Amino acid sequence: MNSAPMRSSSFLSVFWQYLLSAIVIASITAIFFTLREALDTTLVALLYLIPLGLITALWGLGPGITSALITFLSFNYFFIKPYYTLAVHQPADLVILLVFLIVAVVISQMVGRMQASLAASTAREREATQLYELSTALAGFQDDRAIVNILAKQIHAVSHGEYVEIHILGAQPFVFQLSEIDLPNRPPELTVPIQAARDVLGEIRLWKTGSAIPSSEKRLLQTFASQGALALERARLVQAESRAQVLEESDHLKSILLSSVSHELRSPLSTIKAAASSLRGHEVNWDSPAREELIAAIDDEADHLNMLVGNLLDMSRIESGALRPKREWNILSEIVGGVRVRMRHLAVDHQLEIEVSEDLPLIPVDYVQMEQVFTNLVSNSLKYAPVNTVVRICARAEGEAIRVQVFNHGPQVPPEHLERIFDKFYRITAADRVTGTGLGLSICKGIVEAHGGRIWAENVPDGLAFNFTLPLTWDGAPPPRLPLDTESE
Amino acid sequence: MSNTPHILVIDDEPQILRAIRTILTEKQFRVTTASRGEEGLTLAAANEPDLVILDLGLPDMDGVDVCTRLREWTQCPIIVLSVRDGERDKVAALDRGADDYLTKPFGIEELLARVRVALRHSTNSQGNQGKVVRAGTLTIDLAWHIVKRGDEEVKLTGTEYKLLAHLAANRGRVLTHQSILTNVWGPADADHTEYLRVYMRQLRKKLETDPERPQIIVTEPGIGYRFIADE
């Protein structure tokens, strides 16, 4: 209630205060006038002091003094004999009138001053509250845009400005504008720099119609600007720190990768080198069966090397976010069938069972990447499952997704490792016991997630199952129905 | 034209050039090599080779552009070489007129098989276009529109036959999704890969001994399909 006079000192509200004061005095006068014969002049004078005090308390010194003068005149005009003139005949009345004027003005001034100092302290309190609100709102944000967004909204709310725009300089400059309304077609009324310890981070521009912006508000905006500068600086420090952390981590990963890769690359290379040099050195007879074996070893190990390099490339592509699926509507059974054909030489010691119906809906996936997922899951299964056991791939539609399972009779994984086996280079067994880069499963995870799916492993009776889901919709569109022809030639 | 086919190999890796030249010379081909695109184009214009083997990753120009420029004046078969994951480039080269592709690293057997298919296809297209295509027990008479498995005629729908006939006429060559769709369904449907997937499944069910392990129409992952006919 008492914030009304201060929140805005625009011309209109001042005018209303004076007008209302006049109306109040007029109404009181009218009431006293009807009771004029019953009331003593002194009593009227005393009663007049009540509305005067209230008006000053409510609307401040200006309306108070004005009301005092109006009251003085109407008192004289209506209640001091002779009525309806400003002349005073009785000396006693003159004394009453003078005393009334002095008392009225003194009261108005005292109440008004009290009021003003109250207003000032309320304003200070509100400034402190607003500042507190701003700094709480800004705490915890580490993104320049989020900080600027909050800053602009708070400034807009506090200043009652028409429009706020914040320009941010630096490595990634941008302009934040309040979106609800259009940018006014004139220069801003107030610009405040966002000044940090070392340099200027940006500028706040405020458009505000009406009278000039009071200095108290300018001061508040400057405080807001420096709060904003602090928040932005803090955010930049945090970002720099996390960048440093990421770099350190990726450095660490790279050294693991290098040691893993050199270990992995060396073993096929040793085989190739040994086989090729013995063939070249004529130590093996041309018709010896060993010759064929050595040649096969070179061929196989070259394929193995090719696969390792492919895995590394895939991983770096996933890491850098460059793995974008080239989606097309595909038939899952065709993809799985292709994998079966391609892996027939590797799956000789196991039975590969496929239960993927060709009547499943079409799925929007990248054919080559999906093949990669199946290849990696199956080769992982072949690696760990005992020989002569079954590795089974099955799939079924579940709501708006397809769920695929690759099951093997391999050893179960302790529950605490189930999630981590999809991490890079994560192994449960010692690194030298199993071959591979430790990247196969994390590549699967990268590809499935790039397709909007989810992958997980679970222990099932007699073995381990890899599960993943793939959405059946593509940008919200369901699998297409085709215009099939049935007529024969 | 002499009897030994002349092959131009354009690749910037000396080791690959050495290996391909050794093997192809051994197999009685005449071989010319170039390590840059411009050099390859000049040699092709001067020698009019019977076949071009073209690496897509050249230092001086895009291999796909080399392909386009060759096709401006010659119909000689082009086999492109590219690294794994280069599907986009392979498809672009095939759509600009290349006949086949090989992914590095490849086996020499595979290269020789592709070279033989490409050379045979180019002689076929110059004259006696084979009207009857055989693949295993399957016989396709392109003149009479008759498809038989053994002695039994296979009933095909109109679209199925058009698709099969297009594949069989281009037997041995890899055909991209887009080119098949454009030829069989028309340019407006060139992006509807799903048509192709579904019709291909139907065709395989009718033609293949084991539709799960297709031997006649094989999938080229990420690229398209290839019809494997008897030699």
Contacts between the chains, C-beta under 8 A, distances in Angstrom:
chain1	res1	chain2	res2	distance
A	299	B	107	7.5
A	302	B	105	6.7
A	306	B	84	7.8
A	306	B	105	5.6
A	310	B	84	5.7
A	310	B	85	8.0
A	313	B	84	7.5
A	313	B	85	6.8
A	317	B	85	7.9
A	326	B	87	7.3
A	326	B	88	7.7
A	326	B	222	7.4
A	328	B	177	7.7
A	328	B	193	4.3
A	328	B	194	7.5
A	329	B	193	6.0
A	329	B	194	3.6
A	329	B	197	6.5
A	330	B	193	7.8
A	330	B	197	6.1
A	331	B	197	5.0
A	331	B	198	7.4
A	331	B	201	6.0
A	333	B	212	7.5
A	334	B	197	6.8
A	334	B	200	7.8
A	334	B	201	6.9
A	334	B	219	6.4
A	337	B	212	5.0
A	337	B	213	6.6
A	337	B	214	7.5
A	338	B	219	5.5
A	338	B	221	6.2
A	340	B	212	7.5
A	340	B	213	7.1
A	341	B	213	5.8
A	354	B	212	7.4
A	358	B	201	6.1
A	362	B	194	5.5
A	362	B	197	6.8
A	362	B	198	7.6
A	366	B	222	7.6
A	367	B	221	5.4
A	367	B	222	5.3
A	368	B	85	7.7
A	368	B	87	6.3
A	368	B	221	5.0
A	368	B	222	4.0
A	371	B	221	5.7
A	479	B	194	7.9
A	480	B	192	8.0
A	480	B	194	5.3
A	482	B	194	6.5
A	482	B	195	6.1
A	482	B	198	5.3
A	484	B	198	7.4
A	485	B	157	4.8
A	485	B	158	5.9
A	485	B	159	5.2
A	486	B	157	6.2
A	487	B	157	6.0
A	487	B	158	6.2
A	488	B	155	4.8
A	488	B	156	6.7
A	488	B	157	5.8
A	488	B	158	7.8
A	489	B	145	6.2
A	489	B	156	6.3
A	489	B	157	7.3
A	489	B	158	5.8
A	489	B	161	5.4
